[in-house]
């Protein structure tokens, strides 16, 4: 079993580049390589949880956004699109699948007859609560090799980098 100090595949790639292009500073390439590989591994591990419940990650994201919004768990499709950074067309496809599964329902918006509201059904609330419990435990298990201080530091570094792209957003 490899230990954290052992060379990994990224080290081998960087060594090849250093041999071929010794004038380049390849530290960022190494970090991006590890982040990319890590994202792929973690993404698959996270998706396995959703698949067990018959969901795709994007569908879970819709259910979770509605659940987090608080009772009565209702948002407009455009609000969902904004919070999930998804096109309106992409949102429509997800909503169609979730509605067919009986997890959300479209309702007339009494305040604006030109728009609809998306609401979690009782079945949707129960499912998203169950999936979220398993999902949170899975994410904790995936980070179990890190100490609490390492988790905190990783989160702080990720937050710092993310603000470059997203800045601070109103809550």
C-alpha positions in Angstrom: 0.0 0.0 0.0 1.3 3.4 -0.9 2.0 6.0 1.8 1.6 9.8 1.4 5.3 10.3 0.8 5.6 7.7 -2.0 5.8 8.9 -5.6 2.5 8.7 -7.4 1.5 8.7 -11.1 1.5 12.6 -11.1 5.1 12.5 -9.8 6.1 10.3 -12.7 4.4 12.6 -15.3 6.1 15.7 -13.7 9.5 13.9 -13.8 9.0 13.2 -17.5 8.2 16.9 -18.1 11.1 18.0 -16.0 13.4 15.8 -18.1 12.0 17.2 -21.4 11.3 20.8 -20.3 13.5 21.6 -17.3 13.0 25.4 -17.7 9.3 25.1 -16.7 7.9 25.5 -13.2 5.7 22.5 -13.0 4.4 22.8 -9.4 1.0 24.1 -10.5 0.7 21.3 -13.1 1.3 18.7 -10.4 -1.4 20.3 -8.2 -3.9 20.4 -11.0 -3.0 16.8 -12.0 -3.7 15.6 -8.4 -6.9 17.6 -8.1 -8.2 16.3 -11.4 -7.5 12.7 -10.5 -8.9 13.2 -7.0 -12.0 14.8 -8.4 -12.6 11.8 -10.7 -12.2 9.3 -7.9 -14.3 11.3 -5.4 -17.0 12.0 -8.1 -17.4 8.3 -8.8 -17.6 7.5 -5.1 -20.2 10.2 -4.5 -22.2 9.2 -7.5 -22.4 5.6 -6.2 -24.6 6.8 -3.3 -27.0 8.5 -5.7 -27.2 5.6 -8.0 -28.1 3.3 -5.1 -31.3 5.4 -4.7 -32.0 5.6 -8.5 -30.8 9.2 -8.8 -28.3 11.0 -10.9 -26.2 13.7 -9.1 -28.0 16.5 -10.9 -31.4 15.2 -9.8 -30.2 14.9 -6.2 -29.0 18.5 -6.5 -32.5 19.7 -7.5 -34.1 17.8 -4.6 -31.5 19.1 -2.1 -31.9 22.7 -3.3 -35.7 22.4 -2.7 -35.2 20.7 0.7 -32.7 23.3 1.8 -35.0 26.1 0.9 -37.2 25.2 3.9 -40.9 24.5 4.2 -42.9 24.5 2.0 -39.9 23.4 -0.2 -41.0 25.3 -3.3 -38.9 27.4 -5.7 -39.3 28.7 -9.2 -37.5 26.9 -12.0 -35.4 30.0 -12.6 -34.4 30.1 -9.0 -33.4 26.5 -9.1 -31.4 27.1 -12.3 -29.6 30.0 -10.7 -28.7 28.2 -7.5 -27.5 25.1 -9.4 -25.8 27.1 -12.2 -27.7 25.3 -14.8 -29.3 26.3 -18.1 -33.1 26.6 -18.2 -33.2 23.7 -20.7 -31.1 21.5 -18.5 -33.3 22.3 -15.6 -36.4 21.4 -17.5 -35.0 17.9 -18.3 -34.2 17.3 -14.7 -37.6 18.5 -13.5 -39.3 16.3 -16.1 -37.5 13.2 -14.8 -38.2 14.1 -11.2 -41.8 14.8 -11.8 -42.3 11.5 -13.6 -40.7 9.8 -10.6 -43.2 11.5 -8.3 -40.5 13.4 -6.4 -41.5 16.9 -7.4 -44.6 18.6 -8.8 -45.2 21.6 -10.9 -47.7 24.1 -9.4 -49.3 27.3 -10.8 -47.7 30.4 -9.3 -50.6 32.4 -7.8 -48.3 35.5 -7.6 -47.2 35.3 -11.2 -49.5 33.4 -13.6 -46.7 33.4 -16.2 -44.5 31.1 -14.1 -44.7 27.8 -12.4 -43.4 26.7 -9.0 -41.6 23.5 -8.3 -42.5 21.7 -5.0 -41.1 18.6 -3.4 -43.7 15.9 -2.9 -43.9 14.1 0.4 -42.1 11.2 -1.3 -39.4 13.6 -2.5 -38.8 15.0 1.0 -38.5 11.5 2.4 -36.1 10.4 -0.4 -33.9 13.5 -0.2 -33.7 13.2 3.6 -32.7 9.5 3.3 -30.2 10.1 0.5 -28.6 13.1 2.3 -28.0 11.1 5.5 -26.2 8.4 3.5 -24.4 11.1 1.3 -23.0 13.0 4.3 -21.8 9.8 5.9 -20.1 8.8 2.6 -18.4 12.1 2.2 -17.1 11.9 5.8 -15.8 8.4 5.1 -14.1 9.6 2.0 -12.2 12.2 4.0 -11.5 9.9 6.9 -7.7 9.7 6.2 -7.4 13.4 7.0 -7.1 14.8 10.5 -9.6 17.4 11.6 -6.9 20.1 11.1 -6.1 18.8 7.6 -9.8 18.9 6.7 -10.1 22.4 8.0 -7.0 23.5 6.1 -8.1 21.8 2.9 -11.5 23.5 3.2 -9.9 26.9 3.8 -7.6 26.6 0.8 -10.5 25.4 -1.5 -12.6 28.4 -0.3 -9.7 30.8 -1.0 -9.3 29.5 -4.6 -13.1 29.4 -5.2 -13.5 33.0 -4.3 -11.3 33.9 -7.3 -14.0 32.4 -9.6 -17.2 33.0 -7.7 -16.4 35.9 -5.4 -18.7 36.3 -2.5 -22.4 35.9 -3.2 -25.4 37.1 -1.2 -26.9 34.4 0.9 
